[in-house]
């Protein structure tokens, strides 16, 4: 039973991560694969504040989310002022740099990982209560994603993504909008990382490296970019599939690369055979229906 609850928690966190990542790369069209590093920032900041400074865990989680959002804005702002392509380079460099810093700083536990993270809700309410909290968080993330994508802000994102020059010509600040949506999605990732840290009570840098980036990208691409339910479906499938592979009696030296090949292979297959993903994206904005003009002289 504990295994199933833990699997539900992992799926819920993956849904939140994939949905927020889809908001960035799908609806906003920002090229970045460093979403896991903001997941890591939220986890480490929340864990350290709660463990070393004695902050209440909910406040520490909020600080972790804010730290991830602030870090993403610091990365995105100078990159997007030059060109959107530079965001990919800056995000990869930032991810590698942060993970190397975590591995070489004693306060974060170094490469061995951070231990003795304070628990939250599990001791008082049980793992089922924590699973309900994660599911509620994932549901809220999906709902916010839907509200943003199908509202006025989503129409502005679509216009900016399709033709940034024309969007800027209308007097809109494309850079500010990009930084805002990037920080919002990264803040959700940071909060997901905090929820992860206070449940498992142990985090290591290896959990947030390029393999995690490939997993998130696969969830979004396979599920369906620029859709509400595509990342949800992709997260459920691709979180459950590696768990099924672990039941195969393979040595860890083979199991890890096999999961990496699975993620990248699925991305390549879907990009060739079904680039729209399992759930095809519809238009976020639909023009108003045109009604036939009234016939002149009608009685």
N, C-alpha and C positions, 0 to 999 in steps of 0.2 A: 504493500500500500504506500509506504514511504517513497518507493521508487516511482510510482505513478504520480504522486503529488509533486515530486521533484521534476519529473518530465513535464507536467502541466506548467510549472513555474518557468522552466526553460523555454517552453513554447510561448508562454505569455510575454516573456522578455524579448524573444525573437520577433514576435508580432509587433511590439512597440518599436524595436530597432528598425525592422524592415519598413514599417509605415513611415517613420520619420525620415529614413534614408530615401524613400520614394518621393517624399515631399521635396527633398533637396535635388536629387538627380533627375527625377521624373517631371514633376510639375514646374520646378524652377529651372531645370536644365543646367544645373551647376555640376561640373565634372569633378568629382572628388570620391576617393575610395577610402578616406581616413576616418570614417565614422567610428570604427572601434576605438580609436585613441580617445575620443570624447567619452565613450563608454568607460574607458580606463580611468580617465580623469575624475569622473563622477564617483567611481568605485573607490579610488585611492583617497580622494579628498574627504569624502564622507567617512570612510573607515578611520582615517587618521584623526579627524576632528572628534569623532565619537570616542575613539580609544585613548588618544593622548591628551586631549583637552577636556574631555568629559562633557562635550555638548550632547544634549538630547538627540537621539537618533533621527527623529523627523527633521529637526533643524539642521543636523549634519547632512541629511539627504538633500535638503533644499540648497544648502551651500555647495554641495557637489554638482547639482544641476546648474547652478549659477556660474560656478567655476568653468564648467564645460562650455557654456554659452559664451562666456567672456573670452575663453581661449580660442573658440572658433571665430569670433568676431575679429580678434587680433590677427588671426591667420588670413581671414578672407579679405579684410579691408585693403591692405596694401596690394594683394594679388589681383583683386577684381578691378582696381583702379588702372592697372596696366592692360590686362587681357584676361578673359575668363579661363583661357588655357593654362595660365600661370597658377590658377588655384589647384589644379591637379598636382603640379610639381611641388608647390608649397605644402599641400596637405600630406603628400607622401614623405617629404622631408621632415615635416613636423611630427608625423607619426613615428618615424624611425628615431628622431631625436629624443622625443619624450620617452619612448620605451627604453632607449639606451640610458637615459638619465635615471629612470626607475631602477634599472638593473645595477646601477653603480652608486646609488645613494643608500646609506645605511638606514635612514629613517623609514624608507619604503620597504625595507626587508631585502633589498637587492634582488638578485636573480632567484633567490630561494623563495620569495613571496612574502606577503604580509599576513601575519597570523593574529590570533586573539582579537578578532574584530567583534565588537559587541553585537549580540543578536537583537532582533526586533520582532516582537509579537509571537515568535515561535514558542518561547518558554511559557508565556501566559496563555495564548490562545491556541497554540498548536500549529502544525504545518498547514493544516487545511485553511486556517484563517489567513495565513500568509499567501497561500495560493489564491484565495479569493481577492486579496488586495492586489496581487499582480494581475489577475484577470481583469479587475476593474480598471487598473492603470492602462492595460493594453486596449480595453474597450474605449476608454476615454481618448487614447491616442488615435485610434482609428476614427472615432467620431470627429475629433478636431481636424484630422486630415481631410475628412469628407467636407466639413463645414468650410475649411479654408479653400479647398479646391473648387467647390461649387458656389462660392460666394463672389462678391465683387473683387476681393483680393485675389482669388483664384483666376478670375478673368484677366486681371492685371498681370499675374504671373505668366499666363499663357501668351499674352501679347508680348511681354518682355522676352520670353523664351523663343518665340517664333521670329520676331524682328526687333532686336534691341535698338537699332538706329531709329526706326519709326517710333518706338516707344519713348525714346529720349526726346525725339522731335515734338512730342506732345507735351513736353515740359515735366515729365515724370523722372524721378531720380532712380535710375536702374541700379546703381551701386548700393544705395541705401536699402532698396528692397531685397537685393541679393544677400547683403550682410544680415538683414533681419531674419529672412527665412532660413539662412544657414545657421544662425545662432539659435533660432527656435528649435530646429530639428536636432541640433547638437545638444541643446539643453535637455530634450527628451531622452537622448542617448545617455547623458550624464545621470539623469534620475534612474534610468534602467540599470546603469552600473552600480548605483548606490543600493538599489533593491537587491541586486545580485550579491554584493559584498556582505550585506547584513543578514543574508540567508545562509550562504555557504561559509561565511566567516573566514575565508581564505582566498586570496587572489594572487596571481603570479603574472608577470609581464607576458609570458607566452600565450595567455588566453586572449590577448588583444592584438596579435600580430597580423601579418598579411593573410594568413589562412582565414581569419575571421572576416577580413574585408572581402575575400572571395566568397565566403558563405553568404554574407549579406547581399552582395551583388547578385548572386545566384537566386536568392529568395525573391528579389524584386524582378529580375529578368524572366525567370521561369513563371512566376505568378502573374506578371503583367504590369509593365511600367505605366504610370499615370492612371492607375485604377485604385479604387478604394479597397476592394477585396482581393486583388491579385497578390499583394505582399502578404496578406493574412494567409492565403492558401499556400503560397510559397514557403512561408515560415513554418507552417504546420508540417508540410511534407518534408522539408529539408532539415527540420529539427528531429522529426521522428525517424527519417531514413538512416542517419548516422547511428542512432541508438539501436536500430535493427542490425546494423553492420557489426556493432560491438558484440553481439551474440555469436558471431562467427569466431571460431577459435583461431585468431591470427595474432602473431607477435606484434607488440607496439611499434616496432620498427617498420612494419608493413602497413599497419592499420592507419597511422597518421597520414602517410603519403596517399593511401587509397582514398581517404576522405577528401584530400585536396584534389586529386584527379577527378573524383565524383563531381565536385562543385564546378571546376573549370570545364569538365566535359559536358555537363548539363547546359552551361551557358553557351558553349559553342554549338551544341545540337539545336537548342532552341533559337539561337540567332540565325541559323541556316534554315531549319524546317518550319519554325513557328516564331518569328521575331516578335509578334504581338503578345506572346506568353499564353498561359492557360486561359486567362481572362483578357479579352481584347479591350483596348482603351477606346472609349467613346469620346466625342468632343465634350470638353468641359463647358464651353460656351456655345449656345445655340442662338442664332439670330431670331428675332421676333417673326412670328408667322405673318406672311403677307396675305392680306385679305383682298379680294377683288374689289376694284373701285366701283362705286355706286353708278348705276346707269343713269346718265343724264336724261331728264325729261320723263322719268318714270312717274307714273301717277300715284 
